[in-house]
Amino acid sequence: MSTSKDLSEVFARYAVSVRFEQLPAAAVDGAKKTILDTLGVILAGGGMEPAARGVIDLVMESGGRPESTVIGSHVRVPAVMAALANGAMAHCLDFDDQTPWGQHSASSLVPAVFAIAERRGGVSGQELITAVALGQDLFNRLRQHVDWRKEWMFSTVMGVFCATVASARLLALPCEQVAHALGIASMQSCGLAEVVNATGSDLRALYAGFPAKGAVLASLLAEKGVSGVPGLFEAKHGIMANYFGGRYDRDKIIEGLGEEFTGGLTLYKRWSAVGTSHSHIQAMIQIVRDHDLAPDDIRDIKVFVGDYHQLMCDPLEARRAPTTLVDAKFSLPFLVAVAAVHRDVRLSDFAPAALQNSQVLAMAQKVVPIEDRSLDWKLELPPGRVEVVTRDGRHIVATGTHVPGSVDAPLTWDDLRRKFDDCASVAAVPLSAECKAAAYAMVRALEDETDATQLVALCSGSLR
């Protein structure tokens, strides 16, 4: 790759040049798993998260040309609006997949590509897989090789570009127009970390809808001839300078681009909660199971926290008693309390009534964060540590390793099928067993499908 070209041109050439046949089996598998996982999470989000309802209602009220489906319904709206609705549902349960280094691509990527695929029509399974694999790989490269300063929300700031590359690829835009689409997408590249960290806001649940919408809008505008920004990423006032202080490893970002694909590294969540809490959840579950502790056996719980863990504990009293599903999923005291009481974390633990569970709330009052700067988040987040003090005076310590859904214990296809079935069962209109089975079978053999958008019909309750 020529270093004289801005990264927008390099990424555009990548988007148009890669073919399905070049993808290794792991990248194909990763793309298919992400498609199944994200569709299931969208269905569950539409059924469980009240905040998503406002977005869906607005999209449905707005009307327009029936191009793409609001997943989980039979309503079709313009592709831009479908991406907004489906993206909002894709992250609202904090159940979407993530990279091994944290942050989420799929919740903006998958809604965008399905919106474009339905608008275009005739998109094969191989085309869809390739688009998703490209978006995953690009997101991973950027996540690893920029100095993320954590005041920006990485998933939205950079996720819009990865979703745009995938969307432009499905539109078969030429290289120049893909670069223009990336420039247009910069107008949607935004998001403050305060949206993630604050309590009392619905935006943390809904944020993926905005980059998904932005990617579709940017790609369609580029298709109409709108031009972008030539030095988008690397000019004096470009993305790398403004968002990352110019600290990025260009050589690493483009090393093996188009030859090596990283989507197979994607991780899928076992628990519907912010990924940075999972090691503490695992440690708590390990303690109560291994020592057979009942809730009344526990006097105090110390959770050792680094800089990012601490965000899930402040302000402590609000975190101990979250009032919304969104806040509950970003509350380390509440999540550890759920694990202590139920020895697991399930979708049902975030139903409205479950947030008022007196036993869980009482347990959350026992959770005390202890600062440990060795657990600060650099590229990889160190595993959390929990210490339980029992009423009979024991001090039991565990570190959350081999977390289900982690690099050490990745979810299998069977795990993902169970997760999809669970998610589809709590959709606004729960899917039949036949539709769930058909959707799973279609994803497993997606590369053989001539019309990949039939997946959307299956996830909206229509058997082929």
ZAMARGU-4260 file (C-alpha; in steps of 0.2 Angstrom, whole numbers, plus 5000, padded with zeros to 4 digits):
<rodrens>
0) 5000/5000/5000 | 5007/5017/4996 | 5010/5028/5011 | 5007/5044/5000 | 4988/5040/5000
5) 4977/5045/5014 | 4970/5030/5024 | 4953/5034/5016 | 4960/5030/4999 | 4968/5014/5006
10) 4952/5008/5014 | 4942/5012/4998 | 4954/5001/4988 | 4953/4988/5001 | 4934/4988/5000
15) 4932/4986/4981 | 4947/4973/4979 | 4943/4959/4991 | 4934/4944/4985 | 4924/4931/4995
20) 4937/4918/4989 | 4951/4927/4998 | 4943/4926/5015 | 4950/4912/5026 | 4938/4900/5035
25) 4940/4909/5051 | 4934/4926/5044 | 4919/4918/5035 | 4914/4909/5051 | 4917/4925/5061
30) 4906/4935/5049 | 4892/4922/5050 | 4892/4921/5069 | 4891/4940/5070 | 4876/4940/5058
35) 4867/4927/5069 | 4872/4935/5085 | 4867/4952/5080 | 4850/4948/5073 | 4846/4939/5089
40) 4851/4953/5100 | 4841/4965/5089 | 4826/4954/5092 | 4828/4954/5111 | 4832/4973/5111
45) 4816/4977/5103 | 4806/4966/5115 | 4815/4971/5131 | 4822/4989/5131 | 4809/5003/5133
50) 4821/5016/5126 | 4821/5008/5109 | 4802/5010/5107 | 4804/5029/5105 | 4816/5026/5090
55) 4805/5012/5082 | 4789/5023/5084 | 4797/5038/5076 | 4804/5027/5062 | 4787/5019/5059
60) 4778/5036/5059 | 4790/5044/5047 | 4785/5032/5033 | 4793/5034/5016 | 4798/5021/5003
65) 4797/5003/5009 | 4815/4998/5006 | 4821/4989/5022 | 4814/4980/5037 | 4812/4986/5055
70) 4818/4969/5061 | 4806/4959/5071 | 4791/4967/5062 | 4784/4967/5045 | 4786/4986/5043
75) 4797/4992/5029 | 4804/5010/5029 | 4818/5019/5019 | 4835/5011/5022 | 4842/5025/5032
80) 4828/5024/5044 | 4829/5005/5045 | 4847/5006/5050 | 4843/5019/5063 | 4830/5008/5071
85) 4839/4991/5070 | 4856/4999/5076 | 4847/5006/5091 | 4840/4989/5095 | 4857/4980/5092
90) 4866/4988/5106 | 4853/4993/5119 | 4855/4977/5129 | 4874/4978/5129 | 4873/4960/5122
95) 4882/4963/5105 | 4899/4956/5101 | 4915/4964/5104 | 4934/4964/5099 | 4946/4955/5111
100) 4951/4973/5116 | 4934/4979/5119 | 4922/4990/5109 | 4908/4985/5096 | 4907/4985/5077
105) 4893/4973/5074 | 4879/4984/5081 | 4882/4998/5068 | 4889/4986/5054 | 4876/4973/5053
110) 4861/4985/5053 | 4869/4995/5040 | 4873/4981/5028 | 4855/4973/5030 | 4847/4990/5026
115) 4858/4992/5010 | 4855/4974/5005 | 4837/4975/5006 | 4836/4991/4997 | 4847/4984/4983
120) 4840/4967/4982 | 4848/4952/4975 | 4862/4951/4988 | 4870/4934/4989 | 4876/4926/5005
125) 4894/4927/4999 | 4892/4946/4996 | 4885/4949/5013 | 4898/4939/5022 | 4912/4948/5013
130) 4905/4965/5017 | 4903/4960/5036 | 4921/4953/5036 | 4928/4969/5029 | 4920/4979/5041
135) 4925/4968/5056 | 4943/4968/5050 | 4944/4987/5048 | 4937/4990/5065 | 4949/4978/5073
140) 4964/4986/5065 | 4959/5003/5070 | 4955/4998/5088 | 4972/4990/5090 | 4983/5003/5082
145) 4977/5020/5088 | 4979/5028/5105 | 4962/5029/5111 | 4960/5043/5124 | 4944/5036/5131
150) 4935/5053/5131 | 4928/5048/5114 | 4916/5034/5111 | 4927/5023/5100 | 4912/5012/5094
155) 4903/5027/5086 | 4918/5038/5081 | 4926/5024/5071 | 4912/5012/5069 | 4903/5023/5056
160) 4918/5021/5045 | 4918/5002/5046 | 4900/5001/5042 | 4902/5013/5028 | 4915/5003/5020
165) 4904/4988/5021 | 4888/4997/5015 | 4898/5005/5000 | 4904/4988/4996 | 4887/4981/4994
170) 4882/4995/4983 | 4896/4991/4972 | 4903/5009/4972 | 4919/5012/4963 | 4935/5016/4973
175) 4933/5035/4972 | 4915/5034/4978 | 4920/5023/4993 | 4932/5036/4998 | 4919/5050/4996
180) 4907/5040/5007 | 4920/5039/5020 | 4922/5058/5020 | 4903/5060/5021 | 4903/5048/5035
185) 4915/5059/5045 | 4899/5071/5048 | 4892/5056/5058 | 4908/5052/5067 | 4905/5057/5085
190) 4901/5052/5102 | 4907/5057/5119 | 4912/5045/5133 | 4900/5054/5144 | 4886/5045/5135
195) 4893/5029/5140 | 4897/5033/5158 | 4883/5044/5164 | 4868/5038/5173 | 4849/5042/5169
200) 4851/5043/5150 | 4844/5032/5136 | 4858/5036/5124 | 4870/5023/5130 | 4857/5010/5125
205) 4853/5018/5108 | 4870/5025/5102 | 4873/5011/5088 | 4858/5017/5078 | 4867/5033/5074
210) 4883/5026/5066 | 4872/5013/5057 | 4861/5027/5050 | 4876/5038/5046 | 4885/5024/5036
215) 4869/5020/5025 | 4867/5039/5022 | 4885/5042/5018 | 4885/5027/5006 | 4869/5033/4997
220) 4875/5051/4995 | 4891/5045/4988 | 4881/5035/4976 | 4872/5050/4971 | 4888/5059/4967
225) 4891/5069/4983 | 4910/5071/4986 | 4919/5069/5003 | 4936/5075/5011 | 4952/5070/5002
230) 4963/5070/5018 | 4950/5063/5029 | 4960/5053/5041 | 4978/5060/5040 | 4977/5078/5035
235) 4981/5091/5048 | 4964/5093/5054 | 4958/5075/5050 | 4952/5061/5061 | 4969/5054/5067
240) 4974/5072/5073 | 4958/5077/5081 | 4952/5061/5089 | 4969/5053/5093 | 4981/5067/5094
245) 4990/5060/5079 | 4995/5044/5089 | 4992/5030/5078 | 5003/5016/5069 | 4999/5018/5051
250) 5010/5003/5046 | 5002/4991/5058 | 4984/4997/5052 | 4988/4993/5034 | 5000/4978/5037
255) 4992/4963/5028 | 4977/4973/5023 | 4967/4963/5010 | 4978/4947/5014 | 4975/4944/5033
260) 4957/4946/5040 | 4954/4947/5059 | 4935/4945/5060 | 4937/4927/5066 | 4944/4935/5083
265) 4927/4942/5087 | 4920/4938/5104 | 4902/4935/5108 | 4894/4938/5125 | 4887/4925/5137
270) 4880/4939/5148 | 4870/4954/5143 | 4880/4967/5152 | 4895/4979/5148 | 4910/4968/5143
275) 4921/4977/5155 | 4911/4969/5170 | 4912/4951/5164 | 4928/4946/5173 | 4921/4953/5190
280) 4905/4943/5186 | 4915/4927/5183 | 4925/4929/5199 | 4909/4932/5209 | 4900/4917/5201
285) 4916/4906/5204 | 4916/4911/5223 | 4898/4907/5226 | 4898/4891/5217 | 4914/4884/5223
290) 4910/4888/5241 | 4892/4886/5240 | 4888/4903/5247 | 4870/4908/5250 | 4866/4927/5250
295) 4865/4927/5269 | 4882/4920/5270 | 4890/4936/5263 | 4895/4950/5274 | 4905/4961/5261
300) 4911/4961/5243 | 4926/4970/5238 | 4928/4973/5219 | 4946/4978/5214 | 4945/4991/5200
305) 4955/5000/5188 | 4951/5016/5179 | 4938/5010/5168 | 4930/4998/5181 | 4928/5013/5192
310) 4917/5022/5179 | 4905/5007/5183 | 4905/5012/5201 | 4902/5031/5201 | 4892/5038/5208
315) 4891/5023/5220 | 4874/5024/5228 | 4866/5027/5210 | 4876/5012/5204 | 4870/5001/5218
320) 4852/5004/5214 | 4850/5007/5195 | 4833/5013/5190 | 4834/5008/5171 | 4839/4993/5162
325) 4853/5004/5153 | 4860/5009/5170 | 4859/4991/5177 | 4870/4984/5163 | 4884/4997/5167
330) 4883/4995/5186 | 4897/4984/5193 | 4889/4984/5210 | 4872/4978/5203 | 4880/4966/5191
335) 4891/4958/5204 | 4876/4957/5216 | 4865/4948/5203 | 4879/4935/5201 | 4881/4933/5219
340) 4862/4930/5222 | 4858/4920/5206 | 4875/4912/5202 | 4872/4918/5184 | 4867/4933/5174
345) 4852/4931/5163 | 4841/4941/5152 | 4827/4940/5164 | 4838/4948/5177 | 4835/4965/5168
350) 4816/4964/5167 | 4808/4979/5175 | 4803/4969/5191 | 4820/4962/5192 | 4828/4979/5195
355) 4818/4980/5211 | 4823/4963/5217 | 4826/4966/5236 | 4839/4952/5238 | 4849/4959/5224
360) 4848/4977/5229 | 4853/4972/5247 | 4868/4963/5240 | 4873/4978/5230 | 4874/4988/5246
365) 4888/4976/5251 | 4899/4979/5236 | 4913/4991/5239 | 4925/4996/5225 | 4944/4996/5229
370) 4956/5006/5218 | 4969/4995/5210 | 4979/5005/5196 | 4987/4988/5190 | 4969/4985/5182
375) 4969/5001/5172 | 4964/4998/5154 | 4978/5000/5141 | 4975/4989/5125 | 4969/4974/5134
380) 4958/4976/5150 | 4966/4966/5165 | 4954/4953/5173 | 4944/4960/5188 | 4947/4953/5206
385) 4934/4950/5219 | 4935/4947/5238 | 4921/4941/5248 | 4921/4942/5267 | 4909/4929/5274
390) 4899/4931/5290 | 4910/4917/5298 | 4925/4927/5295 | 4932/4919/5279 | 4941/4930/5265
395) 4938/4922/5248 | 4947/4930/5233 | 4945/4925/5215 | 4951/4933/5198 | 4939/4932/5184
400) 4948/4921/5171 | 4941/4910/5157 | 4926/4921/5156 | 4913/4913/5145 | 4914/4922/5128
405) 4932/4927/5131 | 4948/4923/5121 | 4951/4909/5133 | 4933/4902/5133 | 4925/4907/5116
410) 4907/4903/5113 | 4904/4889/5101 | 4890/4888/5087 | 4880/4878/5099 | 4881/4892/5112
415) 4877/4905/5099 | 4862/4895/5094 | 4855/4894/5112 | 4858/4913/5114 | 4849/4917/5098
420) 4834/4906/5103 | 4834/4915/5120 | 4834/4932/5112 | 4821/4927/5099 | 4810/4921/5113
425) 4809/4938/5121 | 4806/4948/5105 | 4792/4960/5104 | 4784/4946/5094 | 4793/4930/5099
430) 4798/4919/5085 | 4792/4902/5082 | 4803/4887/5084 | 4802/4884/5066 | 4808/4901/5062
435) 4822/4901/5074 | 4828/4884/5067 | 4827/4890/5049 | 4836/4906/5053 | 4850/4896/5061
440) 4851/4884/5047 | 4852/4898/5034 | 4866/4907/5043 | 4876/4891/5045 | 4875/4889/5026
445) 4874/4907/5021 | 4888/4907/5008 | 4876/4895/4998 | 4862/4908/4998 | 4857/4918/4983
450) 4846/4930/4993 | 4854/4934/5010 | 4840/4946/5015 | 4828/4931/5017 | 4836/4930/5035
455) 4827/4947/5039 | 4810/4939/5034 | 4814/4924/5045 | 4818/4935/5059 | 4802/4944/5057
460) 4792/4928/5058 | 4790/4923/5040 | 4795/4906/5035 | 4802/4904/5017
</rodrens>
